[in-house]
Amino acid sequence: YYSKFGYQPFFEQNSQCLSIVARESNHLEEITLDNIEQAYRFFVVKWKNYDCRILKSLSQLKIVLAEYQLSGGQLLAWKQQEKIFAAAFCYPCQETVYVKDLQAEKDYQKPFLEAIAKHYQSENIHLTSQASQQEAHEARGMLKITNIEAFLPYVQKDQRAIVLQMPENEQVKYLLSLCKYLPFMTLMLD
């Protein structure tokens, strides 16, 4: 429906239902509004590894965390010697824990999920994460560039004429193939 208005599917996520063996860990720590700065720095480093991402400001991440807390969710982190190795937004619902935006250093995802399962006393984890190119994925949001003229200085001169002649919905696909960071757009996330 929205493609006729110039929006294109963009944010691709992988969704998995996992059965995780719960394991105790003394490395699991809740991130609150009072101690979110270190988690924010961790997320920013991880988010920059993706071609398609939304870089939130610290104040925006605080709003997301406050919303999770109001609905019974938490931002959890795996910390060792005061360093964060994994973090994710978690929301328990009935027999399942929904884990979203999980970011982890190599070899830390599995023990982090096991600690989350123990924390919530549930071995049913529904994990939603950024899809890699090798994984099956689904589009979970749409993108439209709203100010093509403001964006064009970031495009090489020989490609500008090509972009301007394209239909609006094709411009998005083409520009995404050229650049990793798009500062002039609106997003529609579901």
Salt bridges, closest charged atoms under 4 A:
GLU12 OE1 - HIS137 NE2 2.98
GLU29 OE2 - LYS79 NZ 3.44
ASP51 OD1 - LYS180 NZ 3.35
GLU82 OE1 - LYS79 NZ 3.76
GLU105 OE1 - LYS46 NZ 3.27
GLU114 OE1 - ARG23 NE 3.39
GLU114 OE2 - LYS110 NZ 2.89
GLU138 OE1 - ARG140 NH1 3.96
GLU170 OE2 - LYS173 NZ 3.80
